Amino acid sequence: MDERRSRPGRWASQANQAAHRAAQNVDDTTGETSTRAAVAITSAVRLLRWPTAALLVLSAPFIAATIVIGLVADGPVGWVITIVGVAMALVSGAFGVRRQRILKAVEDPGQLADELRVMVNLTGRAEQTGEVLHRIAGGDGWRVLGRMKGLWQGASLPARWLDEVGDLPRARYFAPPKIGTSISLALAAAWLVPISIVVTILAAIGALAGSI
């Protein structure tokens, strides 16, 4: 068995210690900005905890109903309905997993702040990246996560940074490319609520029509 998998607590502890040591090399201004950005991000994520949970709960019964209808329906119609239901379930599941990981990433704002400092250091463009964090720190509620993707798109980041930031277990979810994926999944989950309702109705009609 892979040693990293067999000792998750040890590796997580080492990652935290490495992030903290690297954070000490960043100037005080960046450190203060990172701390305020971490607080703003943490507050925004916690504020969105229940609305995002509602997206999962609202679509779940309709997705389940679609799959059940597909399984009991006969012929090609049943297969099509089942495939559509499974596809919706995969989207909802992907959003649920990403939501849980982001919630875990903000459990310790202090560690998140340390990783944000390291992230700034990794770019090699501390002033430009620090400005992005400064603007993030100035937002609140929905604005923080809503503006984050656009702020990063305006920043010039080296290609190697996209690989290195992936080693930060918390901060990586609030930087490219994961921030874009997270927002895309959130939008998909939001659209999934009305879509799942319409699909369930159409699936029921199609199944009944096929059985007549």
Buried (B, 14 or more C-beta within 10 A) or exposed (E): EEEEEEEEEEBEEEBBEBBBEBBEEBEEEBBBBBBBBBBBBBBBBEBBEEEBEEBBEBBBEBBBBBBBBBEEBEEEBBEBBBEBBBEBBEBBEBBBEBBEBBBEBBEBBEBBBBBBBBBBBBBEBBEBBBBBBBBBBBBEEEEBBEBBBEBBEEBEBEEEBBEBBEBBBBBBBBBBEBBBBBBBBBEBBBEBBEBBBEBBEBBBEBBEEBEE
